Amino acid sequence: MTNSLMADFEKIIELVKKSPLRAEVTTEEVPAPLRLAPHALAMVAEVLEGEEDLANGRLVLLFDPAGQDSWGGTTRLVTFVRARVESDLANDTLLTQVGWTWLLDSLKNRDVKPLNLSGTVTRTASESFGELEPQPLDGTIEIRASWTIDPQAADIHVAAWGDLLCQAAGLQPIATEATQLKKYR
């Protein structure tokens, strides 16, 4: 990669690391996948309330200076969000539509325009039997999505992903202008 293209990727990484995330969201950089794009950054996140993990996720930033036809651009985010939900919600067939709406609202509230947005929402529910029968079990919701971004707005796209994590965790929304300082490990 030429110095100019490397500088472009470094600028995008700098924006991602400066994303305005709520204080409840902690992130950590992890090894990125090597086969999806020439350059990538990956991080995991948790939404914690005390010691309780309310939601967690993974975000991968893909950068291909030549662009990819299927992306419609040079920079793409691939995301995963997972949260526990009460068993009655996990059994509600509308939960998947609600989860997708959380994503759309998170993007809209940050005034970002994703290109070629796609994804899936999965809900799971468990039921206990035998000696475990009296135990109520939680379900889960998993939201997987990817979209092409304007690299100069990478920080705001990542902030929208952070908002999605908080929404899935059941946290009350806060005004985007009042975003708390983020923790980055």
VODRENPA-350412 format. One line per field, with one value per atom (N, C-alpha, C, CB): z, x, y; residue number from 0; residue in one letter. Coordinates in nm, 2 decimals, always signed. Glycine has a CB too. Example, Ala and Ser with C-alpha at 12.3 -4.5 7.8 and 13.67 -1.06 7.14 Angstrom:
REM VODRENPA-350412
zz: c(+0.78;+0.78;+0.78;+0.90;+0.71;+0.71;+0.79;+0.57)
xx: c(+1.32;+1.23;+1.32;+1.13;+1.28;+1.37;+1.29;+1.41)
yy: c(-0.57;-0.45;-0.33;-0.45;-0.22;-0.11;+0.00;-0.06)
nr: c(0;0;0;0;1;1;1;1)
rest: c(A;A;A;A;S;S;S;S)
END
This chain:
REM VODRENPA-350412
zz: c(+0.00;+0.00;+0.00;+0.12;-0.08;-0.09;+0.05;-0.21;+0.07;+0.19;+0.20;+0.20;+0.09;+0.08;+0.13;-0.06;+0.07;+0.11;+0.25;+0.02;+0.30;+0.44;+0.53;+0.47;+0.49;+0.57;+0.57;+0.51;+0.46;+0.45;+0.55;+0.31;+0.56;+0.65;+0.79;+0.62;+0.82;+0.96;+1.00;+0.96;+0.91;+0.95;+0.98;+0.83;+0.91;+0.94;+1.08;+0.83;+1.10;+1.23;+1.35;+1.24;+1.33;+1.43;+1.45;+1.38;+1.35;+1.37;+1.45;+1.23;+1.41;+1.48;+1.63;+1.42;+1.66;+1.80;+1.88;+1.81;+1.81;+1.87;+1.87;+1.80;+1.83;+1.83;+1.96;+1.78;+1.96;+2.08;+2.13;+2.06;+2.22;+2.27;+2.42;+2.27;+2.46;+2.60;+2.69;+2.62;+2.82;+2.92;+2.95;+3.05;+2.93;+2.96;+2.86;+2.97;+2.75;+2.64;+2.65;+2.50;+2.68;+2.68;+2.55;+2.81;+2.49;+2.37;+2.39;+2.25;+2.30;+2.30;+2.16;+2.40;+2.11;+1.98;+1.98;+1.93;+1.88;+1.87;+1.73;+1.90;+1.70;+1.57;+1.47;+1.57;+1.35;+1.25;+1.15;+1.17;+1.08;+0.98;+0.86;+0.93;+0.81;+0.70;+0.56;+0.72;+0.54;+0.40;+0.35;+0.40;+0.42;+0.38;+0.30;+0.49;+0.33;+0.27;+0.29;+0.33;+0.21;+0.23;+0.37;+0.12;+0.42;+0.55;+0.64;+0.53;+0.77;+0.86;+1.00;+0.85;+1.07;+1.22;+1.28;+1.25;+1.39;+1.46;+1.61;+1.44;+1.67;+1.81;+1.86;+1.84;+1.99;+2.06;+2.16;+2.13;+2.20;+2.30;+2.39;+2.23;+2.51;+2.61;+2.67;+2.73;+2.70;+2.77;+2.91;+2.70;+3.01;+3.14;+3.24;+3.20;+3.33;+3.44;+3.56;+3.43;+3.62;+3.73;+3.67;+3.84;+3.72;+3.67;+3.56;+3.78;+3.55;+3.46;+3.31;+3.50;+3.23;+3.08;+3.02;+3.01;+2.99;+2.93;+2.79;+2.96;+2.71;+2.57;+2.53;+2.49;+2.42;+2.37;+2.22;+2.43;+2.16;+2.01;+1.96;+1.96;+1.83;+1.75;+1.63;+1.71;+1.60;+1.49;+1.41;+1.53;+1.28;+1.19;+1.08;+1.12;+1.07;+0.97;+0.86;+1.03;+0.74;+0.62;+0.53;+0.55;+0.48;+0.39;+0.27;+0.46;+0.15;+0.03;-0.06;-0.04;-0.07;-0.15;-0.29;-0.15;-0.35;-0.48;-0.49;-0.55;-0.37;-0.36;-0.40;-0.46;-0.36;-0.40;-0.46;-0.28;-0.57;-0.64;-0.54;-0.76;-0.47;-0.38;-0.27;-0.32;-0.23;-0.13;-0.18;-0.06;-0.30;-0.36;-0.30;-0.33;-0.25;-0.19;-0.15;-0.08;-0.07;-0.02;+0.12;-0.04;+0.20;+0.35;+0.39;+0.42;+0.46;+0.51;+0.65;+0.42;+0.72;+0.86;+0.86;+0.95;+0.94;+0.96;+1.12;+0.91;+1.16;+1.30;+1.35;+1.33;+1.48;+1.55;+1.69;+1.56;+1.73;+1.86;+1.92;+1.85;+2.04;+2.11;+2.25;+2.12;+2.29;+2.42;+2.47;+2.42;+2.60;+2.66;+2.67;+2.81;+2.65;+2.66;+2.75;+2.52;+2.80;+2.88;+2.79;+2.96;+2.85;+2.77;+2.70;+2.86;+2.76;+2.68;+2.56;+2.78;+2.57;+2.45;+2.34;+2.49;+2.39;+2.30;+2.22;+2.37;+2.28;+2.21;+2.12;+2.31;+2.12;+2.04;+1.90;+2.10;+1.80;+1.66;+1.61;+1.57;+1.67;+1.63;+1.67;+1.67;+1.76;+1.82;+1.71;+1.92;+1.61;+1.50;+1.43;+1.40;+1.40;+1.34;+1.43;+1.30;+1.56;+1.65;+1.66;+1.80;+1.65;+1.65;+1.53;+1.66;+1.41;+1.29;+1.30;+1.17;+1.36;+1.38;+1.47;+1.44;+1.57;+1.66;+1.58;+1.77;+1.49;+1.40;+1.31;+1.31;+1.25;+1.16;+1.24;+1.09;+1.36;+1.44;+1.49;+1.56;+1.52;+1.57;+1.45;+1.61;+1.33;+1.22;+1.19;+1.09;+1.19;+1.17;+1.27;+1.16;+1.40;+1.51;+1.50;+1.64;+1.44;+1.42;+1.28;+1.43;+1.21;+1.08;+0.98;+1.09;+0.98;+0.89;+0.78;+0.96;+0.67;+0.55;+0.51;+0.43;+0.56;+0.52;+0.37;+0.61;+0.30;+0.16;+0.16;+0.07;+0.09;+0.07;+0.21;+0.00;+0.29;+0.42;+0.41;+0.51;+0.48;+0.48;+0.62;+0.37;+0.65;+0.78;+0.82;+0.89;+0.93;+0.99;+1.14;+0.97;+1.19;+1.33;+1.37;+1.37;+1.48;+1.53;+1.67;+1.51;+1.70;+1.84;+1.88;+1.86;+2.01;+2.06;+2.19;+2.07;+2.22;+2.35;+2.40;+2.34;+2.53;+2.59;+2.69;+2.66;+2.71;+2.81;+2.89;+2.74;+3.02;+3.11;+3.15;+3.24;+3.18;+3.21;+3.32;+3.09;+3.38;+3.49;+3.61;+3.44;+3.67;+3.79;+3.76;+3.84;+3.64;+3.60;+3.58;+3.48;+3.57;+3.53;+3.60;+3.55;+3.73;+3.80;+3.76;+3.94;+3.69;+3.65;+3.53;+3.63;+3.54;+3.42;+3.34;+3.46;+3.21;+3.13;+3.04;+3.04;+3.02;+2.93;+2.78;+2.96;+2.69;+2.55;+2.51;+2.46;+2.38;+2.32;+2.19;+2.30;+2.16;+2.03;+1.97;+2.04;+1.85;+1.78;+1.65;+1.75;+1.64;+1.52;+1.45;+1.56;+1.32;+1.24;+1.12;+1.19;+1.09;+0.98;+0.92;+1.03;+0.80;+0.73;+0.64;+0.66;+0.63;+0.54;+0.50;+0.60;+0.39;+0.34;+0.39;+0.18;+0.43;+0.50;+0.42;+0.64;+0.45;+0.41;+0.51;+0.41;+0.46;+0.56;+0.64;+0.48;+0.59;+0.67;+0.79;+0.58;+0.79;+0.89;+0.97;+0.84;+0.97;+1.04;+1.19;+1.02;+1.25;+1.39;+1.42;+1.44;+1.34;+1.36;+1.33;+1.28;+1.23;+1.21;+1.33;+1.08;+1.38;+1.50;+1.62;+1.53;+1.63;+1.74;+1.73;+1.75;+1.61;+1.58;+1.63;+1.44;+1.60;+1.64;+1.79;+1.58;+1.86;+2.00;+2.06;+2.05;+1.99;+2.03;+2.02;+1.94;+1.91;+1.89;+2.01;+1.76;+2.05;+2.16;+2.29;+2.19;+2.31;+2.43;+2.42;+2.45;+2.30;+2.29;+2.31;+2.14;+2.26;+2.28;+2.43;+2.20;+2.50;+2.64;+2.73;+2.69;+2.67;+2.74;+2.82;+2.84;+2.78;+2.84;+2.78;+2.82;+2.86;+2.82;+2.72;+2.94;+2.61;+2.52;+2.58;+2.39;+2.53;+2.57;+2.44;+2.66;+2.45;+2.33;+2.28;+2.37;+2.15;+2.09;+2.12;+1.93;+2.14;+2.18;+2.32;+2.17;+2.40;+2.54;+2.56;+2.63;+2.45;+2.46;+2.57;+2.33;+2.65;+2.76;+2.70;+2.86;+2.78;+2.74;+2.73;+2.84;+2.64;+2.62;+2.68;+2.47;+2.71;+2.76;+2.65;+2.88;+2.62;+2.52;+2.59;+2.40;+2.58;+2.64;+2.54;+2.70)
xx: c(+0.09;+0.00;+0.09;-0.10;+0.05;+0.13;+0.12;+0.09;+0.21;+0.20;+0.07;+0.32;+0.03;-0.10;-0.22;-0.12;-0.23;-0.34;-0.33;-0.34;-0.21;-0.19;-0.23;-0.04;-0.20;-0.24;-0.39;-0.18;-0.46;-0.60;-0.66;-0.66;-0.61;-0.66;-0.63;-0.59;-0.51;-0.48;-0.58;-0.33;-0.62;-0.71;-0.85;-0.73;-0.89;-1.02;-1.01;-1.05;-0.90;-0.88;-0.88;-0.75;-0.82;-0.82;-0.96;-0.73;-1.04;-1.18;-1.26;-1.25;-1.24;-1.31;-1.28;-1.27;-1.15;-1.11;-1.16;-0.96;-1.19;-1.25;-1.40;-1.19;-1.46;-1.61;-1.67;-1.66;-1.77;-1.84;-1.93;-1.92;-1.88;-1.96;-1.99;-1.88;-2.11;-2.15;-2.05;-2.29;-2.05;-1.95;-1.98;-1.97;-2.10;-2.13;-2.07;-2.28;-2.03;-1.97;-1.82;-2.01;-1.76;-1.62;-1.58;-1.57;-1.47;-1.42;-1.28;-1.43;-1.24;-1.11;-1.08;-1.09;-0.96;-0.92;-0.88;-0.80;-0.92;-0.89;-0.84;-1.02;-0.78;-0.73;-0.84;-0.66;-0.81;-0.91;-0.90;-0.89;-1.01;-1.00;-0.92;-1.15;-0.84;-0.75;-0.80;-0.62;-0.90;-0.94;-1.05;-0.99;-1.12;-1.23;-1.19;-1.32;-1.08;-1.03;-0.88;-1.11;-0.82;-0.67;-0.63;-0.62;-0.72;-0.69;-0.82;-0.65;-0.80;-0.92;-0.88;-0.97;-0.98;-0.96;-1.08;-0.96;-1.06;-1.17;-1.17;-1.17;-1.29;-1.29;-1.42;-1.30;-1.41;-1.52;-1.57;-1.49;-1.70;-1.75;-1.84;-1.82;-1.86;-1.95;-2.02;-1.88;-2.15;-2.23;-2.25;-2.37;-2.18;-2.19;-2.27;-2.04;-2.34;-2.40;-2.34;-2.56;-2.25;-2.17;-2.09;-2.27;-2.11;-2.04;-2.12;-2.00;-2.25;-2.34;-2.32;-2.48;-2.30;-2.29;-2.43;-2.20;-2.47;-2.61;-2.61;-2.66;-2.51;-2.50;-2.35;-2.58;-2.32;-2.19;-2.19;-2.11;-2.08;-2.08;-1.94;-2.16;-1.93;-1.81;-1.83;-1.76;-1.73;-1.73;-1.61;-1.75;-1.62;-1.50;-1.51;-1.50;-1.41;-1.39;-1.31;-1.33;-1.37;-1.30;-1.26;-1.38;-1.14;-1.09;-1.02;-1.00;-1.08;-1.02;-1.00;-1.10;-0.88;-0.87;-0.92;-0.72;-0.92;-0.97;-1.12;-0.91;-1.18;-1.33;-1.37;-1.40;-1.49;-1.54;-1.68;-1.55;-1.71;-1.84;-1.96;-1.85;-1.95;-2.07;-2.08;-2.05;-1.98;-1.99;-2.04;-1.85;-2.00;-2.03;-1.95;-2.18;-1.82;-1.73;-1.61;-1.80;-1.53;-1.40;-1.40;-1.30;-1.50;-1.50;-1.63;-1.47;-1.63;-1.75;-1.74;-1.78;-1.85;-1.86;-1.93;-1.92;-1.89;-1.96;-1.98;-1.87;-2.10;-2.13;-2.21;-2.21;-2.19;-2.27;-2.30;-2.18;-2.42;-2.47;-2.55;-2.55;-2.53;-2.60;-2.64;-2.52;-2.77;-2.81;-2.91;-2.88;-2.92;-3.02;-3.15;-2.98;-3.26;-3.39;-3.48;-3.46;-3.58;-3.67;-3.73;-3.78;-3.76;-3.81;-3.94;-3.84;-4.03;-4.15;-4.12;-4.25;-4.02;-3.98;-3.92;-3.88;-3.83;-3.77;-3.87;-3.67;-3.98;-4.09;-4.18;-4.17;-4.16;-4.24;-4.18;-4.25;-4.26;-4.21;-4.18;-4.32;-4.23;-4.20;-4.06;-4.31;-4.00;-3.87;-3.77;-3.82;-3.76;-3.66;-3.69;-3.67;-3.81;-3.84;-3.80;-3.99;-3.83;-3.79;-3.64;-3.84;-3.56;-3.42;-3.37;-3.36;-3.43;-3.38;-3.42;-3.45;-3.53;-3.57;-3.47;-3.71;-3.42;-3.32;-3.20;-3.28;-3.16;-3.04;-3.08;-3.00;-3.19;-3.23;-3.24;-3.36;-3.30;-3.32;-3.18;-3.41;-3.09;-2.96;-2.88;-2.87;-2.90;-2.83;-2.90;-2.84;-3.03;-3.11;-3.08;-3.26;-3.08;-3.06;-2.92;-3.07;-2.82;-2.69;-2.68;-2.58;-2.79;-2.79;-2.69;-2.78;-2.67;-2.58;-2.66;-2.48;-2.60;-2.66;-2.58;-2.68;-2.63;-2.56;-2.59;-2.60;-2.49;-2.51;-2.50;-2.40;-2.59;-2.59;-2.60;-2.47;-2.70;-2.72;-2.79;-2.81;-2.74;-2.80;-2.77;-2.74;-2.85;-2.83;-2.94;-2.81;-2.92;-3.02;-3.04;-2.97;-3.15;-3.18;-3.23;-3.28;-3.17;-3.20;-3.25;-3.08;-3.36;-3.40;-3.40;-3.54;-3.35;-3.35;-3.42;-3.21;-3.48;-3.55;-3.52;-3.70;-3.50;-3.48;-3.59;-3.34;-3.61;-3.71;-3.64;-3.84;-3.66;-3.59;-3.69;-3.54;-3.63;-3.71;-3.64;-3.72;-3.72;-3.66;-3.63;-3.54;-3.51;-3.47;-3.46;-3.34;-3.44;-3.42;-3.55;-3.33;-3.66;-3.79;-3.84;-3.90;-3.82;-3.86;-3.78;-3.86;-3.67;-3.58;-3.63;-3.44;-3.65;-3.69;-3.56;-3.76;-3.57;-3.45;-3.47;-3.42;-3.36;-3.37;-3.35;-3.26;-3.39;-3.36;-3.25;-3.49;-3.22;-3.12;-3.17;-2.99;-3.12;-3.14;-3.00;-3.22;-2.98;-2.85;-2.88;-2.78;-2.81;-2.83;-2.70;-2.87;-2.70;-2.58;-2.61;-2.54;-2.52;-2.55;-2.41;-2.63;-2.42;-2.30;-2.35;-2.22;-2.27;-2.31;-2.18;-2.41;-2.19;-2.08;-2.09;-2.07;-1.98;-1.98;-1.90;-1.93;-1.92;-1.84;-1.72;-1.91;-1.60;-1.48;-1.46;-1.36;-1.50;-1.48;-1.58;-1.49;-1.68;-1.78;-1.78;-1.92;-1.66;-1.65;-1.68;-1.51;-1.64;-1.67;-1.82;-1.61;-1.90;-2.04;-2.11;-2.10;-2.06;-2.12;-2.09;-2.05;-1.97;-1.93;-2.02;-1.78;-2.04;-2.13;-2.27;-2.13;-2.32;-2.45;-2.45;-2.49;-2.34;-2.33;-2.33;-2.20;-2.26;-2.26;-2.40;-2.17;-2.48;-2.61;-2.70;-2.68;-2.68;-2.75;-2.72;-2.71;-2.59;-2.55;-2.63;-2.40;-2.64;-2.71;-2.86;-2.68;-2.91;-3.06;-3.09;-3.10;-3.00;-3.02;-3.01;-2.92;-2.92;-2.90;-3.01;-2.77;-3.10;-3.21;-3.19;-3.26;-3.08;-3.05;-3.14;-2.90;-3.17;-3.25;-3.16;-3.30;-3.22;-3.14;-3.10;-3.22;-2.99;-2.95;-2.94;-2.82;-2.95;-2.94;-2.80;-2.97;-2.78;-2.65;-2.56;-2.67;-2.61;-2.53;-2.47;-2.61;-2.53;-2.49;-2.41;-2.61;-2.35;-2.28;-2.17;-2.22;-2.16;-2.07;-1.93;-2.11;-1.83;-1.69;-1.69;-1.59;-1.61;-1.60;-1.48;-1.60;-1.48;-1.37;-1.31;-1.41;-1.18;-1.12;-1.00;-1.07;-1.00;-0.88;-0.78;-0.93)
yy: c(-0.12;+0.00;+0.12;+0.00;+0.22;+0.34;+0.42;+0.43;+0.51;+0.59;+0.67;+0.69;+0.72;+0.80;+0.71;+0.86;+0.59;+0.50;+0.46;+0.38;+0.43;+0.40;+0.51;+0.36;+0.63;+0.75;+0.76;+0.88;+0.73;+0.73;+0.63;+0.70;+0.51;+0.41;+0.45;+0.28;+0.51;+0.55;+0.66;+0.60;+0.75;+0.86;+0.79;+0.96;+0.69;+0.63;+0.56;+0.52;+0.49;+0.42;+0.53;+0.35;+0.64;+0.75;+0.79;+0.86;+0.81;+0.85;+0.74;+0.87;+0.62;+0.51;+0.51;+0.37;+0.53;+0.53;+0.65;+0.52;+0.76;+0.88;+0.88;+1.00;+0.77;+0.77;+0.81;+0.63;+0.89;+0.93;+0.81;+1.06;+0.73;+0.62;+0.65;+0.49;+0.60;+0.62;+0.55;+0.56;+0.60;+0.55;+0.41;+0.64;+0.36;+0.22;+0.12;+0.20;+0.17;+0.09;+0.09;+0.14;-0.03;-0.04;-0.12;-0.11;-0.08;-0.14;-0.19;-0.05;-0.29;-0.34;-0.38;-0.46;-0.35;-0.39;-0.54;-0.30;-0.61;-0.75;-0.78;-0.84;-0.89;-0.92;-0.92;-1.06;-0.85;-0.84;-0.96;-0.70;-0.99;-1.09;-1.05;-1.13;-1.14;-1.10;-1.12;-1.19;-1.19;-1.23;-1.14;-1.37;-1.06;-0.98;-0.85;-0.94;-0.80;-0.67;-0.66;-0.55;-0.58;-0.57;-0.51;-0.48;-0.43;-0.36;-0.37;-0.22;-0.40;-0.41;-0.38;-0.55;-0.34;-0.31;-0.38;-0.15;-0.45;-0.51;-0.47;-0.66;-0.46;-0.44;-0.51;-0.29;-0.54;-0.60;-0.49;-0.73;-0.50;-0.41;-0.48;-0.29;-0.42;-0.47;-0.35;-0.55;-0.37;-0.27;-0.33;-0.24;-0.27;-0.32;-0.23;-0.33;-0.29;-0.22;-0.29;-0.23;-0.22;-0.29;-0.40;-0.34;-0.52;-0.64;-0.71;-0.73;-0.67;-0.74;-0.70;-0.72;-0.80;-0.78;-0.77;-0.89;-0.65;-0.64;-0.67;-0.50;-0.63;-0.66;-0.66;-0.55;-0.73;-0.73;-0.73;-0.85;-0.70;-0.70;-0.70;-0.59;-0.70;-0.69;-0.60;-0.84;-0.52;-0.43;-0.45;-0.29;-0.47;-0.48;-0.37;-0.63;-0.30;-0.19;-0.25;-0.06;-0.25;-0.31;-0.19;-0.41;-0.19;-0.09;-0.15;+0.01;-0.12;-0.16;-0.04;-0.28;+0.02;+0.14;+0.13;+0.18;+0.01;-0.01;-0.02;-0.14;-0.03;-0.05;-0.19;+0.06;-0.22;-0.35;-0.32;-0.45;-0.38;-0.36;-0.39;-0.45;-0.50;-0.53;-0.43;-0.67;-0.36;-0.26;-0.13;-0.24;-0.10;+0.03;+0.14;+0.07;+0.11;+0.20;+0.14;+0.28;+0.21;+0.16;+0.11;+0.27;+0.16;+0.13;+0.07;+0.26;-0.04;-0.10;-0.14;-0.23;-0.14;-0.19;-0.32;-0.08;-0.41;-0.54;-0.54;-0.66;-0.56;-0.55;-0.67;-0.43;-0.69;-0.80;-0.74;-0.93;-0.76;-0.72;-0.83;-0.58;-0.86;-0.97;-0.92;-1.10;-0.95;-0.91;-1.01;-0.77;-1.02;-1.11;-1.03;-1.15;-1.11;-1.05;-1.15;-1.03;-1.10;-1.18;-1.29;-1.10;-1.40;-1.51;-1.48;-1.63;-1.40;-1.36;-1.28;-1.29;-1.19;-1.12;-1.21;-1.01;-1.30;-1.39;-1.48;-1.48;-1.50;-1.58;-1.50;-1.65;-1.37;-1.28;-1.27;-1.13;-1.31;-1.32;-1.18;-1.38;-1.07;-0.94;-0.89;-0.84;-0.96;-0.92;-0.90;-1.02;-0.98;-0.96;-0.83;-1.08;-0.79;-0.66;-0.55;-0.66;-0.56;-0.46;-0.44;-0.50;-0.55;-0.54;-0.47;-0.68;-0.50;-0.43;-0.28;-0.49;-0.25;-0.11;-0.04;-0.10;-0.11;-0.05;+0.00;-0.15;-0.09;-0.05;+0.07;-0.17;+0.07;+0.18;+0.31;+0.15;+0.30;+0.42;+0.47;+0.39;+0.38;+0.42;+0.50;+0.30;+0.45;+0.52;+0.65;+0.43;+0.65;+0.78;+0.88;+0.74;+0.84;+0.94;+1.00;+0.87;+0.94;+0.99;+1.06;+0.88;+1.06;+1.13;+1.07;+1.28;+0.94;+0.88;+0.80;+0.78;+0.80;+0.73;+0.61;+0.83;+0.49;+0.37;+0.34;+0.25;+0.28;+0.24;+0.08;+0.30;+0.02;-0.12;-0.19;-0.17;-0.14;-0.20;-0.34;-0.11;-0.43;-0.57;-0.63;-0.66;-0.73;-0.80;-0.90;-0.70;-0.95;-1.05;-1.02;-1.19;-1.06;-1.05;-1.19;-0.94;-1.24;-1.38;-1.37;-1.47;-1.44;-1.45;-1.59;-1.39;-1.61;-1.75;-1.75;-1.80;-1.86;-1.88;-2.02;-1.86;-2.03;-2.16;-2.20;-2.17;-2.32;-2.37;-2.47;-2.42;-2.47;-2.56;-2.68;-2.49;-2.79;-2.91;-2.99;-3.01;-3.08;-3.16;-3.08;-3.24;-3.10;-3.03;-2.88;-3.08;-2.84;-2.70;-2.63;-2.68;-2.70;-2.65;-2.52;-2.75;-2.51;-2.39;-2.26;-2.40;-2.28;-2.17;-2.10;-2.22;-1.97;-1.89;-1.87;-1.76;-1.89;-1.87;-1.75;-2.00;-1.67;-1.56;-1.61;-1.46;-1.53;-1.55;-1.46;-1.54;-1.46;-1.36;-1.30;-1.43;-1.19;-1.13;-1.10;-0.99;-1.14;-1.11;-1.03;-1.25;-0.92;-0.84;-0.84;-0.69;-0.88;-0.88;-0.79;-1.03;-0.70;-0.61;-0.56;-0.49;-0.52;-0.45;-0.34;-0.56;-0.24;-0.13;-0.06;-0.04;+0.01;+0.09;+0.23;+0.09;+0.29;+0.42;+0.52;+0.40;+0.64;+0.75;+0.75;+0.89;+0.72;+0.71;+0.83;+0.68;+0.95;+1.07;+1.08;+1.19;+1.00;+1.00;+0.86;+1.02;+0.80;+0.67;+0.68;+0.61;+0.79;+0.80;+0.80;+0.93;+0.87;+0.87;+0.74;+0.99;+0.67;+0.53;+0.44;+0.47;+0.45;+0.37;+0.41;+0.38;+0.54;+0.59;+0.53;+0.74;+0.52;+0.46;+0.32;+0.48;+0.25;+0.11;+0.10;+0.04;+0.19;+0.20;+0.22;+0.30;+0.31;+0.34;+0.21;+0.45;+0.13;+0.00;-0.09;-0.06;-0.10;-0.18;-0.14;-0.17;-0.01;+0.04;+0.01;+0.19;+0.03;+0.00;-0.15;+0.04;-0.23;-0.38;-0.41;-0.46;-0.34;-0.36;-0.31;-0.30;-0.23;-0.18;-0.05;-0.28;+0.02;+0.15;+0.26;+0.18;+0.35;+0.47;+0.55;+0.55;+0.60;+0.68;+0.81;+0.70;+0.86;+1.00;+1.08;+1.00;+1.21;+1.30;+1.28;+1.44;+1.27;+1.25;+1.37;+1.24;+1.49;+1.60;+1.58;+1.73;+1.50;+1.48;+1.35;+1.48;+1.30;+1.17;+1.18;+1.14;+1.08;+1.07;+1.03;+0.97;+1.05;+1.01;+0.86;+1.07;+0.82;+0.67;+0.62;+0.64;+0.49;+0.42;+0.33;+0.33;+0.34;+0.26;+0.19;+0.35;+0.06;-0.01;-0.04;-0.15)
nr: c(0;0;0;0;1;1;1;1;2;2;2;2;3;3;3;3;4;4;4;4;5;5;5;5;6;6;6;6;7;7;7;7;8;8;8;8;9;9;9;9;10;10;10;10;11;11;11;11;12;12;12;12;13;13;13;13;14;14;14;14;15;15;15;15;16;16;16;16;17;17;17;17;18;18;18;18;19;19;19;19;20;20;20;20;21;21;21;21;22;22;22;22;23;23;23;23;24;24;24;24;25;25;25;25;26;26;26;26;27;27;27;27;28;28;28;28;29;29;29;29;30;30;30;30;31;31;31;31;32;32;32;32;33;33;33;33;34;34;34;34;35;35;35;35;36;36;36;36;37;37;37;37;38;38;38;38;39;39;39;39;40;40;40;40;41;41;41;41;42;42;42;42;43;43;43;43;44;44;44;44;45;45;45;45;46;46;46;46;47;47;47;47;48;48;48;48;49;49;49;49;50;50;50;50;51;51;51;51;52;52;52;52;53;53;53;53;54;54;54;54;55;55;55;55;56;56;56;56;57;57;57;57;58;58;58;58;59;59;59;59;60;60;60;60;61;61;61;61;62;62;62;62;63;63;63;63;64;64;64;64;65;65;65;65;66;66;66;66;67;67;67;67;68;68;68;68;69;69;69;69;70;70;70;70;71;71;71;71;72;72;72;72;73;73;73;73;74;74;74;74;75;75;75;75;76;76;76;76;77;77;77;77;78;78;78;78;79;79;79;79;80;80;80;80;81;81;81;81;82;82;82;82;83;83;83;83;84;84;84;84;85;85;85;85;86;86;86;86;87;87;87;87;88;88;88;88;89;89;89;89;90;90;90;90;91;91;91;91;92;92;92;92;93;93;93;93;94;94;94;94;95;95;95;95;96;96;96;96;97;97;97;97;98;98;98;98;99;99;99;99;100;100;100;100;101;101;101;101;102;102;102;102;103;103;103;103;104;104;104;104;105;105;105;105;106;106;106;106;107;107;107;107;108;108;108;108;109;109;109;109;110;110;110;110;111;111;111;111;112;112;112;112;113;113;113;113;114;114;114;114;115;115;115;115;116;116;116;116;117;117;117;117;118;118;118;118;119;119;119;119;120;120;120;120;121;121;121;121;122;122;122;122;123;123;123;123;124;124;124;124;125;125;125;125;126;126;126;126;127;127;127;127;128;128;128;128;129;129;129;129;130;130;130;130;131;131;131;131;132;132;132;132;133;133;133;133;134;134;134;134;135;135;135;135;136;136;136;136;137;137;137;137;138;138;138;138;139;139;139;139;140;140;140;140;141;141;141;141;142;142;142;142;143;143;143;143;144;144;144;144;145;145;145;145;146;146;146;146;147;147;147;147;148;148;148;148;149;149;149;149;150;150;150;150;151;151;151;151;152;152;152;152;153;153;153;153;154;154;154;154;155;155;155;155;156;156;156;156;157;157;157;157;158;158;158;158;159;159;159;159;160;160;160;160;161;161;161;161;162;162;162;162;163;163;163;163;164;164;164;164;165;165;165;165;166;166;166;166;167;167;167;167;168;168;168;168;169;169;169;169;170;170;170;170;171;171;171;171;172;172;172;172;173;173;173;173;174;174;174;174;175;175;175;175;176;176;176;176;177;177;177;177;178;178;178;178;179;179;179;179;180;180;180;180;181;181;181;181;182;182;182;182;183;183;183;183;184;184;184;184)
rest: c(M;M;M;M;T;T;T;T;N;N;N;N;S;S;S;S;L;L;L;L;M;M;M;M;A;A;A;A;D;D;D;D;F;F;F;F;E;E;E;E;K;K;K;K;I;I;I;I;I;I;I;I;E;E;E;E;L;L;L;L;V;V;V;V;K;K;K;K;K;K;K;K;S;S;S;S;P;P;P;P;L;L;L;L;R;R;R;R;A;A;A;A;E;E;E;E;V;V;V;V;T;T;T;T;T;T;T;T;E;E;E;E;E;E;E;E;V;V;V;V;P;P;P;P;A;A;A;A;P;P;P;P;L;L;L;L;R;R;R;R;L;L;L;L;A;A;A;A;P;P;P;P;H;H;H;H;A;A;A;A;L;L;L;L;A;A;A;A;M;M;M;M;V;V;V;V;A;A;A;A;E;E;E;E;V;V;V;V;L;L;L;L;E;E;E;E;G;G;G;G;E;E;E;E;E;E;E;E;D;D;D;D;L;L;L;L;A;A;A;A;N;N;N;N;G;G;G;G;R;R;R;R;L;L;L;L;V;V;V;V;L;L;L;L;L;L;L;L;F;F;F;F;D;D;D;D;P;P;P;P;A;A;A;A;G;G;G;G;Q;Q;Q;Q;D;D;D;D;S;S;S;S;W;W;W;W;G;G;G;G;G;G;G;G;T;T;T;T;T;T;T;T;R;R;R;R;L;L;L;L;V;V;V;V;T;T;T;T;F;F;F;F;V;V;V;V;R;R;R;R;A;A;A;A;R;R;R;R;V;V;V;V;E;E;E;E;S;S;S;S;D;D;D;D;L;L;L;L;A;A;A;A;N;N;N;N;D;D;D;D;T;T;T;T;L;L;L;L;L;L;L;L;T;T;T;T;Q;Q;Q;Q;V;V;V;V;G;G;G;G;W;W;W;W;T;T;T;T;W;W;W;W;L;L;L;L;L;L;L;L;D;D;D;D;S;S;S;S;L;L;L;L;K;K;K;K;N;N;N;N;R;R;R;R;D;D;D;D;V;V;V;V;K;K;K;K;P;P;P;P;L;L;L;L;N;N;N;N;L;L;L;L;S;S;S;S;G;G;G;G;T;T;T;T;V;V;V;V;T;T;T;T;R;R;R;R;T;T;T;T;A;A;A;A;S;S;S;S;E;E;E;E;S;S;S;S;F;F;F;F;G;G;G;G;E;E;E;E;L;L;L;L;E;E;E;E;P;P;P;P;Q;Q;Q;Q;P;P;P;P;L;L;L;L;D;D;D;D;G;G;G;G;T;T;T;T;I;I;I;I;E;E;E;E;I;I;I;I;R;R;R;R;A;A;A;A;S;S;S;S;W;W;W;W;T;T;T;T;I;I;I;I;D;D;D;D;P;P;P;P;Q;Q;Q;Q;A;A;A;A;A;A;A;A;D;D;D;D;I;I;I;I;H;H;H;H;V;V;V;V;A;A;A;A;A;A;A;A;W;W;W;W;G;G;G;G;D;D;D;D;L;L;L;L;L;L;L;L;C;C;C;C;Q;Q;Q;Q;A;A;A;A;A;A;A;A;G;G;G;G;L;L;L;L;Q;Q;Q;Q;P;P;P;P;I;I;I;I;A;A;A;A;T;T;T;T;E;E;E;E;A;A;A;A;T;T;T;T;Q;Q;Q;Q;L;L;L;L;K;K;K;K;K;K;K;K;Y;Y;Y;Y;R;R;R;R)
END
